[in-house]
Amino acid sequence: MAVYAGPVQDLIDELGRLPGIGPKSAQRIAFHLLKVDTQDALRLARAIAEVKEKVSFCRTCFNIAEGEQCGICADPRRDASVVCVVEEPRDLVAVEKTGEFHGRYHVLQGAISPIEGVGPDQLRVRELLDRIQREGIAEIILCTNPNLEGEATAMYLGRLLKPLGVRVTRIASGLPVGGDLEYADELTLGRALEGRREVEG
């Protein structure tokens, strides 16, 4: 039942549709916007309108882009033979921040989640398969999240890609620096053991 005047309730309803924003948070944000200067509120509205108008998804890797290709796909210095598969553009940013990866990316735009009705057909899997032959990809690094959905997605992609003759690797997920073993869950500790490497003597 609507409690507030039309425009206010409409704003609360729209804010409540955003991920991670519950009814109380939506109400708090709406009232904050009512209190701020008109110019501040309009600046936010303009930023939203502008991002919808100017930003879309790269036609090659499905990262966010201004134009048809993102900066990474357009960069000839990147190694086109190695592609890192991530779930969302924000995951790509996290990998880029390490400074360790110099290949290209493929953004699935989600992960397999039967509970939420997301299957492989809702992800950019077909486009990834098309890229392998077209771009001469030699290695695919599966960099999905180390949770149930991410693991299911990585397993599905691994089974799909292996017969194509491309090298398929998975990032080792291990323990955070400064963490204690006793607080690590079994999956994390198991992954840390699997991803072990030689100790330099």
C-alpha positions in Angstrom: 0.0 0.0 0.0 1.4 3.4 -1.0 2.0 5.6 2.1 3.5 8.7 0.5 2.4 11.2 -2.2 2.6 9.8 -5.7 6.0 11.0 -6.9 7.7 10.1 -3.6 6.2 6.6 -3.5 7.2 6.1 -7.2 10.8 7.1 -6.3 10.9 4.7 -3.3 9.5 1.9 -5.5 12.1 2.5 -8.2 15.0 2.7 -5.8 13.7 -0.5 -4.1 14.1 -2.4 -7.5 17.9 -1.8 -7.3 20.0 -4.8 -6.2 20.9 -4.8 -2.5 18.4 -2.0 -1.7 15.6 -3.0 0.6 12.4 -1.0 1.4 14.0 0.9 4.3 17.1 1.8 2.3 15.0 2.9 -0.6 13.0 5.1 1.7 16.1 6.6 3.3 17.7 7.4 -0.1 14.4 8.9 -1.3 14.2 11.3 1.7 17.9 12.1 1.3 17.2 13.2 -2.3 14.3 15.3 -1.2 16.5 17.1 1.3 19.6 17.8 -0.9 19.9 20.8 -3.2 18.0 20.5 -6.4 21.3 20.8 -8.3 22.7 17.8 -6.5 19.6 15.7 -7.3 19.6 16.8 -10.9 23.3 16.0 -11.2 22.5 12.4 -10.1 19.6 12.2 -12.6 21.9 13.5 -15.4 24.6 11.0 -14.6 22.1 8.1 -14.8 20.6 9.5 -18.1 24.1 9.9 -19.6 25.4 6.5 -18.7 22.3 4.9 -20.3 22.8 7.1 -23.4 26.6 6.7 -23.9 27.6 3.4 -22.3 26.8 0.0 -23.6 28.5 -3.4 -23.8 31.6 -4.2 -25.9 30.5 -6.3 -28.9 33.6 -8.5 -28.5 33.9 -9.2 -24.7 30.8 -7.7 -23.2 32.7 -5.4 -20.8 31.2 -1.9 -20.5 32.2 0.4 -23.3 31.7 3.8 -24.8 31.3 2.8 -28.4 31.5 -0.6 -30.1 34.7 -1.9 -28.4 36.1 -1.5 -24.9 39.6 -0.1 -24.4 41.0 -3.5 -23.6 39.8 -5.2 -26.8 40.9 -2.2 -28.8 44.4 -2.3 -27.3 46.8 -4.1 -29.7 49.4 -4.6 -26.9 47.1 -7.1 -25.2 47.7 -10.8 -25.8 44.7 -12.0 -27.8 45.6 -15.7 -27.4 44.8 -15.7 -23.7 41.3 -14.8 -22.5 40.2 -14.5 -18.8 36.5 -15.3 -18.3 34.8 -13.3 -15.6 31.2 -13.0 -14.4 30.7 -9.2 -14.3 32.6 -6.1 -15.5 33.5 -5.3 -11.8 35.4 -8.7 -11.7 37.4 -7.6 -14.7 38.4 -4.4 -12.8 39.6 -6.5 -9.9 41.8 -8.6 -12.1 43.1 -5.5 -13.9 44.1 -4.0 -10.6 46.6 -6.9 -9.9 48.6 -5.8 -12.9 49.4 -9.5 -13.5 47.2 -10.2 -16.5 48.0 -8.9 -20.0 45.5 -10.8 -22.1 41.9 -10.1 -23.1 38.6 -10.8 -21.3 35.2 -12.3 -21.8 32.4 -11.1 -19.5 29.6 -13.7 -19.0 27.3 -11.1 -17.5 26.3 -13.5 -14.7 26.8 -17.0 -13.4 24.7 -20.2 -13.6 22.1 -20.1 -10.8 19.2 -22.5 -11.1 17.5 -20.9 -8.1 17.4 -17.6 -9.9 16.5 -19.2 -13.2 19.9 -18.4 -14.8 21.1 -21.1 -17.1 23.9 -21.1 -19.7 21.6 -19.7 -22.3 21.2 -16.5 -20.3 25.0 -16.0 -20.2 27.4 -14.9 -23.0 28.6 -18.5 -23.5 27.8 -18.9 -27.2 29.7 -15.7 -27.9 32.7 -17.1 -26.0 32.7 -20.3 -28.2 32.5 -18.1 -31.3 35.6 -16.2 -30.2 37.8 -19.2 -29.8 38.1 -20.1 -33.4 37.7 -16.5 -34.8 40.5 -15.1 -32.6 42.8 -18.1 -32.3 42.5 -18.3 -28.5 45.0 -20.8 -27.0 44.1 -20.5 -23.3 41.0 -19.7 -21.4 41.4 -18.8 -17.7 38.2 -19.4 -15.7 38.0 -16.6 -13.2 34.5 -17.0 -11.9 33.8 -16.4 -8.2 34.7 -19.1 -5.7 31.0 -19.7 -4.6 28.5 -22.3 -5.6 27.3 -20.4 -8.7 30.9 -19.6 -9.8 32.0 -23.1 -9.3 29.1 -24.5 -11.3 29.8 -22.0 -14.1 33.5 -23.0 -14.2 32.7 -26.7 -14.2 30.2 -26.2 -17.0 32.6 -24.1 -19.1 35.4 -26.6 -18.5 33.4 -29.5 -19.8 32.3 -27.4 -22.8 35.7 -26.0 -23.7 38.1 -29.0 -23.1 37.0 -30.9 -26.3 37.8 -27.8 -28.4 41.5 -28.2 -28.0 42.0 -25.0 -26.0 43.9 -25.0 -22.7 41.5 -24.4 -19.9 42.8 -23.2 -16.5 41.1 -22.1 -13.3 42.4 -19.5 -10.9 43.6 -20.9 -7.6 41.5 -19.5 -4.8 43.4 -19.6 -1.5 43.7 -18.1 1.9 43.8 -14.3 2.4 47.1 -12.9 3.6 46.9 -12.4 7.4 44.1 -15.0 7.8 44.1 -18.0 10.2 43.7 -21.5 9.0 41.2 -22.3 11.7 38.8 -19.7 10.3 39.0 -20.9 6.7 36.1 -22.8 5.2 36.7 -26.2 3.7 36.3 -25.0 0.1 38.8 -22.2 0.5 41.4 -24.5 2.2 40.9 -27.2 -0.3 41.4 -24.7 -3.2 44.6 -23.4 -1.4 45.9 -27.0 -1.3 45.1 -27.6 -5.0 46.7 -24.3 -6.0 49.9 -25.0 -4.1 53.3 -24.4 -5.9 56.9 -25.2 -5.4 58.7 -23.4 -2.6 61.9 -21.8 -3.9 64.9 -23.2 -2.0 
